[in-house]
Amino acid sequence: MADPTYSKSELMICVAARLFQDGTTAFIGTGIPMLAAMLAMKTHAPGVVPIFEFGGTGAQPTQLPNMVGGARTFERAIAASGICDIMEAAQRGFIDYGFIGGAQIDPFGNLNSTVIGAHDHPKARLPGSGGGNDVGSLCWKTVAIMLHDKRRFVPRLDFITTPGYLTGPGAREAVGLPKATGPVNVVSTLALMDYEPASCRMRLRATHPGVTVAEVIANTGFDLLIAEDVRVNEPPSVDELRLLRAEIDPERLYI
């Protein structure tokens, strides 16, 4: 059963949460990825092992963490280490998914969270990589969670912080990144995208309720591939919204 009062953020969180697979490990970035992970663990994927950048592995926080290095990311964790150990675990192939965000994304899923404009004289300087480069380079699959407009979905990044498929098929392997890794989905405020296997280019898979394919295209700054069977994502259920509002983010920090 759906609740018609949901916000764009709540819808995006629910769509992202449904991508989590039970029994997998997942590197969790700051913000909406945290809410999506907590929602997934409270619904269909209780066996997800969340991994936070600064060393919390398998935490089950009773309150929403306000940062990836905060004490709550170690609450009831199965291991408490540090950033070097976490990145080594990714290098060894132990982290299945990475859920991250960025300021810009291009057709091949490369992400920018470093600068807008020229690197040495930018229009805006952003937080930087953090673990973003490691996540995109070393996790088996990555999911980007983004606001959707032409300023963010761009044909060419101002700076590549996190590698997607770089310039296309074979480009990741050519620079030494592990085979069979790379981005698999983008969850935006308008739609759900994946990547067409032959070209490694972003492809529209599903629109959000009330959003048309034409609206997604109009808000994308490059030629977006369109799947033959574009569907409509399910809206948040009453139970999903109850969990988000009453248990996960009652202070409305993100929703």
Secondary structure, 3 states (H helix, E strand, C coil): CECCCCCHHHHHHHHHHCCCCCCCEEEECCCHHHHHHHHHHHCCCCCCEEECCCCEECCCCCCCCCCCCCHHHHCCCCEECCHHHHHHHHHCCCCCEEEECCCEECCCCCEECCEEECCCCEEEECCCCCCHHHHHHHCCEEEEEECCCCCCECCCCCCCCECCCCCCCCHHHHCCCCCCCEEEEEEECCEEEEEECCCCEEEEEEECCCCCHHHHHHCCCCCCEEEEEEEECCCCEHHHHHHHHHHHCCCCCCC
